[in-house]
């Protein structure tokens, strides 16, 4: 059945509709086993970027014809999305060039956020090639409302969202179960919203009737420090590589990738800055490489003069040593046999305030009923786009803490992570971001801890790394890849791997224009990854996802409120008793994605 006009305006297309439109231009969706995946991704891209269905398909067909392709592949969809982002970025630059922007006034506390548009370059125009703004002032940070239903987790090898039930295996022998749709949690229960999908480790053992609930609060050890000038070293592992290669006959250059002309990075303008000299780079002899601005590499190369410049012909790139992952402690050294963590990214109050407050209270009640023993809340807590009628941002945040105190049991540890980019609580946004300060006149509950962004910490013996910086989205916009097998590669997995390789939670330099980051030795030290965490949480506007990358469980929970009462959050359930002595927790955990969209009454 062909979808109606309303259904296809921003997604909602079925396979016959897409195929019929492609057939008109002698194009095809491809093999039978990939059709649903491609249609799902087309719908997700339409909705994410607010492009009409027919406009999106026409643009995709033109993109394929220009590349002399007739069959849609996942890689073609990735490349087309990249082109869409670039055109939107160019459109925003032209729009900004037509008006003068007043300088930022850092003395005005709350007004500074209104002067820092959040991702305006990503969602700048409703129609590609025009200058009409797409932003909705009522949405968080001016970002376009995203009403797509995200088909959540893909496995470790393939980007494959699907609306139907399926079960596959990844390289770690973990089962991936897609949409459950029974209105119950995949394991444990207690949540009144439907579980959309789950990642289940091969050795995971579900909890009993009480879901492994424990009256003991998990031990918390904050690893990241916020003292000024703390640890002004940044070990990227390349010094060791340079020392080992000093005896090699092939020259080894160690430096930072940057575009020669200061524009968007590509393989034609890439250069390597060693601190004292800048070399133009030629990757013609390298078959498989991905780079981004600010990436530090050690390249074996030959250097020659070319048009008055030093040209470095790269022969190979030497990888730094891999980060080690700490082992889990024996059961006698930690209070719980299970660790169940609910992970939620704001906004929590938006749109209709009363409805949003009810939904947040419902979340807290579900956390208490589910047997969870930890709750991680990411900002924004008072979104920039939220209209304040009478209450101040501090008063709203105080009410949020009061709800936590009222509904969350004392044994549940609550961790609060700030968001420097789009939260009215930040009078002077900066990244890395110091911990939020609790309301002066209120007593902060004993189980609540304010963390910095980024933050490294351990719950019992499970190490976490978390950040609200949107590094995955920023890398997605700037990273480029050269590979003979690029169509079969998982780009999101590759982007995450860059963080481990760089030993940093934000290796991109220069940073995204909307991130209030002032590079310094102290700031870079606060971004450092000294070891590989067991779990990494990177909330993003990108599609909610869970992946196992280099044995680390990496997840994006999505947004709790994306408008109209819909959103997502994640629940991590870890069987500590089975994971004793292990390093990776991926075989012993389950990560479930929940949707806050209420099921229709029958």
PyMOL commands that set and color helices and strands:
alter all, ss='L'
color gray80, all
select helices_A, chain A and resi 5-9+15-23+32-48+53-66+74-97+111-114+140-142+238-244+331-333+353-369+393-407+471-478+486-488+491-502+521-526+586-588
alter helices_A, ss='H'
color red, helices_A
select strands_A, chain A and resi 167-169+175-177+195-200+220-222+252-259+270-273+278-282+289-291+296-306+309-318+338-345+374-378+413-417+448-451+455-459+462-466+480-482+535-537+545-549+552-556+568-575+589-595
alter strands_A, ss='S'
color yellow, strands_A
deselect
rebuild
show_as cartoon
